Amino acid sequence: MFLRAVQSWVKRRSRDLGVPEGRTGAVVCVQRYDSALRLDPHLHALVLDGVFTGLESSGPVEFHVLPKPTDADIEGLVRSLCGRIVRLLHRRGALCDEGDEEPGALALCQAASAQGRIPFGPGAGARERRVGRRVEVVTAKTRSRLCADYGGYSLHAAVRVPAGQRNRLERLCRYLLRPAIVVGRLSVTPSGQVRYAFKKEWRDGSMAVEMSPLTLLSRLAALVPAPWVNLVTYHGLLAPAASYRDRVVPEPEEDPGTATARQPVPAKLPPELQRERKRRRLLWAEAMKRGLGLDVLVCEHCGGRREVLALLTNPRVIDRILSHLGVPTEAPAIRPARAPPGSEELFDR
């Protein structure tokens, strides 16, 4: 619904400016958390700031850049979205009282996480403890340009990446796909509480939040999405099955660091596999080096490069090799699960 409204606005804006009927696209990332590890579902969308024309013809494809929206445009869009979403939730019964049925543990975790409260234990229902300087009077927050709030919904459209600036686009994509937890901000206090520091100080002076280990586990459980739900989706011309996607998505540039992986297939393979094949995705080792800064193909002893010599799938051969190297051939036994420390009273029946 959000993407339909945004893309309809882009097309309507192009028609008003005299641009022929064109098509646009977007990539949407669903984030379920905020900087305090609370459940806060929201969308991050990369939307093309224009439309493509000439897709149906055999001639060149042209991209028409639209002028950036105004504050009035963003406010009108968020008002329209608010009404549509509320009506949809009413039709699906999401805003209706479903009776006196007691919610399950996961629903309690999600509700407490969204409100910043403790779900279980002696302090159940109390708000989380924040750390930092205390500000008694908080001034009204001023909205920057191209941002609007209405009915509990907000829309931020002030970030734009000019054409050709691939580095800025990659940084923006990394921000959209960032994980929920920054390990460097997580610590344990002397009293055994878990402290999670914020990226920057909040308006009320808070700089971190403290919670029990059990509350942290409940927060993590609330952040896990439902099964078979895609958190990254592609729309319009950028969709995988779009009719004219090949005409607007450029071919990947040759990366010197992966040139060895793109050499022709050895001649000992069948002839149909002896042609050079271009990859659109990184190898797993390349992805780990790019995303985590960990080069698993570098030997920690000599610093040389590792090479894949063979892929063994025969259990007998694997056991013989592991036995020769003095490595256990049996998987270690899994230790039984234990309850979180200090939570025995919660599970005492």
N, C-alpha and C positions, 0 to 999 in steps of 0.2 A: 504494500500500500504506500509506503514512504517513497519507494523508487518510482512507482507509477506517477505519484504527484510531482516529484522533482522532474522526471523526464518530460511529463506533459507541460510543465512550466517552461522548460528549455525549448521545446518545439514551438509552443505558443509565442515565446519571445522571438524566436527566429522568424516566424511568419510575420509578426508585427514589424520587423526590421526589413522585410522584403526578401528574405532569404528563401530560396525554394524549399519544398518539403524535404527534410533531411532526417537523419537518424543519429542517435547518440548512444552512450553506454556508460556503465558504472561498475565499480567493484565495491562490495559492502562487507565490512568486518563487524561481527557482533561481539561486543565486549560486555562481560557480566559483572564487572567489579569496579571499585573506585580505589583511590590511593590508600584507604584504610581497610582494604580487604572486605568491604561490605558488598552485598549483592546490589548491584546498580546497573541493570541491563540498559545498554544504549548502543547506537549504531554509529560506526565511522564509515563514511562513504567517500570514495574517490569518484567524482562525476566529471565527465568531459565538459569543458566550458564552451561547447559549441556543437555543431552538427556537421555530419558528412553528407555530401551530395555527389551525384554522379555514380552511385554504386551500381545502378541497373545497366548503365551503358558500358561500352568497351573502352571508353576514354579514361583519362586520368581522374582520380578521386580528389575532390577538393574539400578542405576543412574550413568552415566558417566560424571564426572566433566571435563569440557574443560579448557585448559589454558586460562588465561585472554588475551584479544585481545591486539594488538600492536597499536601504533599511526598510522601506515600505514593502518591497518585494518579499523580504525575509519574514517580516511580521505577518503579511497576508498568507504566506505559505504555512507558517507554523499554526496560525489560527485554523486554516483549512484542515491541516493534518490532525489537529486536536479533535475537531468535530468528527472526522472520519473514524479515527481510532476509537473514540469513546462509543460511537454507534456500533462499530464492529464488536467491541467487547460486550456491549449489551446484548447483541444478537447471539453471541456465543455463550452467554450466561456467566461470563467471567466476573461481572460486577454485581451479581445477585447472590443473596444468602442461600446457600445450598442446604440449610437445615442445621440440626444440632450434632451432626456427625463430627466426632473428634478428629482433628488433623493428625496425620502421621508424623513420625520423627523428622523426615526430610522437610515437610511443610513447616514444622516448627523452626528448624534450622534456617530455612529461607526467610521466614517472617522476621526472626530475630536478627538475621544478618542485614536485611534491608533497613531495619530500624536502629541498628547499632546497639543491640541489647544482648544480654547473656541468656542463652536458651535453656540451659540445664544447671542443676546444682543449687546450693543454698541461696545464691544471689540471682536466681532466675527472674528475668523481667527487668533487672536493673540495667542502666546504661553502662557502656564500657568506660573505662577510666582513661582519660587523655592526659598527656604529659606536655607541659609547656607553660609559658607565661599566661596569666589569666587576663582577659580583656572583658571588662564589665559592659561597656557600651560598644556595640557594633554598628557602624554606620551602614546605611543602605548601599548595597552593591550597585555600582554603575555599570551598565552594559556598554561594551565597546561596539564599534561599527559592525554592521552585518551580523548582528546577534539579536535574538528576540526570545522572550519568554511569554508563554500564555497557557493558563490552565494546568500548570504543572509540567508542561512540555517546553523544551528549549531547542533552538536550532542555531548552530554556529556555522557561518559560511565565509569567514574572513581569511581562510588559508588558501592561497593560490600558488601553483608552481608554474612558472613560465615555460614555454616550449623549449626543448633542448637542454634543460637543466636536469640531467638524469641523476646526479648526486643528490639534489634536493628531493627529487621524487623518491629515491630509494630510502632516504632518511625518513620521509613521511610514511612510506610503507612499513618500515621497521617500527615506527611509533604505533601505527595501527595494529600491528601484529605482536606487540610486546606482551610478555607473560604477566600473570597476575601478581607474582611475588618477585621482588628484588632481594636476593639472598643477603646482599650486603647491608640491607636495612633491618634485617631480622636479628634479634639478640635475646638472651635470657637474662633476666634480672637476678640479683642475689636471692630474692624471695621465691624464685621459681616461676615467675610470671614471664610471659612472652611479650616482648616489646617490638613494635613495628613502627619505624620512623617514616614520616612523610617526606615526599620529595621537596616540598617547600612549606613554609609555615602557613597555617590556615588563618582566616580572618579573625577568629576568636583567640588567636595565640597558640593554638595546639600545634605541637611539633611531632607527636607520636601517640600511639594508642597501646595500652597494655591489656592483656587478656590472659586467661588461664590456658594451659595446653588443651583442655577439653573444648573450650570456646574456639580456639584456633582450628581444631579438627572440624568443628561444626561449620565454621566459616568456609573451610576448604570444601566440605561436602556440599554446601549451598552453591558454590561457584561452579561445580561440575555440571556441564550441560546435559540435557537428556540424550539418550542414545539415538543415533542416526540423525542428528541435527547438524547441518552444515553451518559452521561459523564464518565461512568465507564464501560469498556467492558472487556470480558474475551476471550482469544484466545487459540487455540491449545488444549493441554490436560487439561487446566484449564477452558475451556468453559463449561457452564452448561450442554450441551447436548453431550459432548465428550464421545466417546464409552468407553474409559478406564479411565475415570476420577476417579471412585471409587477406582481404584487400586493405584493411586498416591496421592490422597488427603487424609490425615489422618483424623481419627475421632476426633472431638473436645474433649479436656480434660475436666474432671469434675471440675467445679469451685465451691469451697466450699461456696462462697457467694451466689450461685444460687441453692444450694442443696435443699432448701425447695420448689422451683418451679418445681423440677423434681421428686417429690414424685408420687407414683401411683395415678391414678384418683380415687376419692371416689367411694365406692361400690354402691352408689345409682344410678349411671349412667348405661346405658346399658352395657351388658357384653363385647361387641366388643370395648368399650372405657375404659375398666377397666385394660388394660395393660399399663405398663410404657412406655412412649414415650420420646425419646431423641430429644432435640431441637438443631438445628444448628444455630439459631438466638437468640439474646438476647431479653428479654421482653422490652417493651417500657420504663419501669422504670429503668431497668438495663442499657439500652442504654443511657438514660439521665444522670445517675450517672457516667457512664464511659466516655462519651463524653463531658458533661458540668459540671461535678462535683456537680450535683444537685440531692439529694436524695429526691424524692417527696413522698416517703413512710414513712418519718420521720415526726411526728407531731411537729409543731413549738411551741406548748404549753407545752406538757409534755415530749417530746423527745422519745415517744414510737413509735412502728412500726404500720403503718396502714395496714389493711387487707381488701380485697375486699369481702364484704358481699353479695351484690346482684347487678345485672345490671337491671336497670329499663328502660323500653321502652314505657310504657303506659302513654300518656300525662296527663290523669286525675290523676293518682297516683302521677306523678311528681309535678303537680300543687298543690295538697293537701299537699305534704311534704314541698314544698317551702313556701306555705302560712303559715303553722304551724311554720316554722322557721323564718318567717318575712322577707323572701327574695323575691324580685320582681319576678313575674312569666312571665312578658312580657319583650322581648328584648328591650334595649334602642334604641331610634331613631338614625339613622346614620346622622351625621352632613354633610352638603354639602361640597364638595371639594372646595379648594381655590387655587388661583395661588400662585407661590413662591413669597416671598417678593421682591419688586423692579422690577418685571417683567411685570407690567401692560401694558407697551408700546409694549410688544411682542404680546399681544393678543388683542390689541385695533383695532377694525375694523371700 
